[in-house]
Amino acid sequence: MRFTKMQALGNDYVYIELLTQKMDNHSDWARFVSNRHFGVGSDGMILICPSDKADFRMRVFNPDGSEAEMCGNAIRSTAKFVYGKGFTSKTNFKIETLGGIKELFLDVKDGEVTNITAALGAPVLEAELVPVLIKNSDGICLDLPVQAEGREFKLTAVSMGNPHCVTFVDDVFSFDVPRFGRAIEHSHVFPQKANVEFAQVIDRKNLRLRTWERNCGETLACGTGCCVSTVGGFLTGRCDNAVTVHQLGGDIEIFWDTDKNCLYMTGVSNFVFDGELDDKAFSVFLNK
């Protein structure tokens, strides 16, 4: 089974194309390849599949084998993968995900993809659709208080095809993200758990961000989390609708076109290495 390791601002995944090869037991393979001791080591596994609705289909698996609806960094890397590996010559195409069909735009120079923009569509704010069990009178969860580990957080809940929430803190670098991220992820107000963004306002055009990802833990970057933080910051008057989000792994540019109600995310992605997965190592991992 051939694979490619890629990283987008330190958010690293193992990419496996199922356009020319086949795989069974997806969840078990995801647990194996994600393991940083017995497998390749990654924040998860991405399958690139045929689609009858778009140019390609992307499936996202967490390190615990669960399947996620969407990943912003992964969809940018998927776009670079299919172009760089010769599966398409288009620089504008669509990718199907469990979170909907997304449009991708590639900046190409001398045959190399230098930047990727993903049109992720409208943020979903309706509480029932996020889903989140608390809401304002207008049916959304905007800056509402939630208790976690003895502390109150004001949360804004948004779905980008998967459930997120953002809270604003004074200093993300000194903040205990694992402690509070895990607690908010599992809060009773999120029936499907949630990805949790901890954002800090630098100025109206710049945010700092750390993200605790559902079923995964803290990652160095999160594209959909950057979108959610921009939406939450803009709706609460903390930032503009065009923001640079600074993460531990690097920066992502977010623009919320409020006229079209579409979020655009622009950032880089990089190939790390290619390899081949060993069936015997997989069997040893399953039986350990």
Secondary structure as the mmCIF struct_conf table of DSSP 4:
data_model
#
loop_
_struct_conf.conf_type_id
_struct_conf.id
_struct_conf.beg_label_comp_id
_struct_conf.beg_label_asym_id
_struct_conf.beg_label_seq_id
_struct_conf.end_label_comp_id
_struct_conf.end_label_asym_id
_struct_conf.end_label_seq_id
STRN STRN1 ARG A 2 ALA A 8
TURN_TY1_P TURN_TY1_P1 LEU A 9 GLY A 10
STRN STRN2 ASN A 11 GLU A 17
BEND BEND1 LEU A 19 GLN A 21
HELX_RH_AL_P HELX_RH_AL_P1 HIS A 26 SER A 34
TURN_TY1_P TURN_TY1_P2 ARG A 36 PHE A 38
BEND BEND2 GLY A 39 VAL A 40
BEND BEND3 ASP A 43 ASP A 43
STRN STRN3 MET A 45 CYS A 49
BEND BEND4 ASP A 52 ASP A 55
STRN STRN4 PHE A 56 PHE A 61
TURN_TY1_P TURN_TY1_P3 PRO A 63 ASP A 64
BEND BEND5 GLY A 65 GLY A 65
HELX_LH_PP_P HELX_LH_PP_P1 SER A 66 SER A 66
STRN STRN5 GLU A 67 ALA A 68
BEND BEND6 GLU A 69 GLU A 69
HELX_RH_AL_P HELX_RH_AL_P2 GLY A 72 GLY A 84
TURN_TY1_P TURN_TY1_P4 LYS A 85 GLY A 86
BEND BEND7 PHE A 87 PHE A 87
BEND BEND8 THR A 91 THR A 91
STRN STRN6 ASN A 92 THR A 97
TURN_TY1_P TURN_TY1_P5 LEU A 98 GLY A 99
STRN STRN7 GLY A 100 LYS A 109
TURN_TY1_P TURN_TY1_P6 ASP A 110 GLY A 111
STRN STRN8 GLU A 112 GLY A 121
HELX_LH_PP_P HELX_LH_PP_P2 ALA A 122 PRO A 123
STRN STRN9 VAL A 124 VAL A 124
STRN STRN10 GLU A 126 GLU A 126
HELX_RH_3T_P HELX_RH_3T_P1 ALA A 127 LEU A 129
TURN_TY1_P TURN_TY1_P7 VAL A 130 PRO A 131
BEND BEND9 LEU A 133 LEU A 133
TURN_TY1_P TURN_TY1_P8 SER A 137 ASP A 138
BEND BEND10 GLY A 139 GLY A 139
STRN STRN11 ILE A 140 ILE A 140
BEND BEND11 ASP A 143 ASP A 143
STRN STRN12 LEU A 144 ALA A 148
TURN_TY1_P TURN_TY1_P9 GLU A 149 GLY A 150
STRN STRN13 ARG A 151 SER A 159
BEND BEND12 MET A 160 ASN A 162
STRN STRN14 PRO A 163 PHE A 168
BEND BEND13 ASP A 170 ASP A 170
BEND BEND14 VAL A 172 VAL A 172
TURN_TY1_P TURN_TY1_P10 PHE A 173 SER A 174
BEND BEND15 PHE A 175 PHE A 175
HELX_RH_AL_P HELX_RH_AL_P3 VAL A 177 GLU A 185
TURN_TY1_P TURN_TY1_P11 HIS A 186 HIS A 186
TURN_TY1_P TURN_TY1_P12 HIS A 188 VAL A 189
TURN_TY1_P TURN_TY1_P13 PRO A 191 GLN A 192
STRN STRN15 ASN A 195 ASP A 203
TURN_TY1_P TURN_TY1_P14 ARG A 204 LYS A 205
STRN STRN16 ASN A 206 GLU A 213
TURN_TY1_P TURN_TY1_P15 ARG A 214 CYS A 216
STRN STRN17 GLY A 217 THR A 219
BEND BEND16 LEU A 220 LEU A 220
HELX_RH_AL_P HELX_RH_AL_P4 GLY A 223 LEU A 235
TURN_TY1_P TURN_TY1_P16 THR A 236 GLY A 237
BEND BEND17 ARG A 238 CYS A 239
BEND BEND18 ASN A 241 ASN A 241
STRN STRN18 ALA A 242 GLN A 247
TURN_TY1_P TURN_TY1_P17 LEU A 248 GLY A 249
STRN STRN19 GLY A 250 ASP A 257
TURN_TY1_P TURN_TY1_P18 THR A 258 ASN A 261
STRN STRN20 CYS A 262 GLY A 267
STRN STRN21 ASN A 270 GLU A 276
HELX_RH_AL_P HELX_RH_AL_P5 ASP A 279 ASN A 287
#
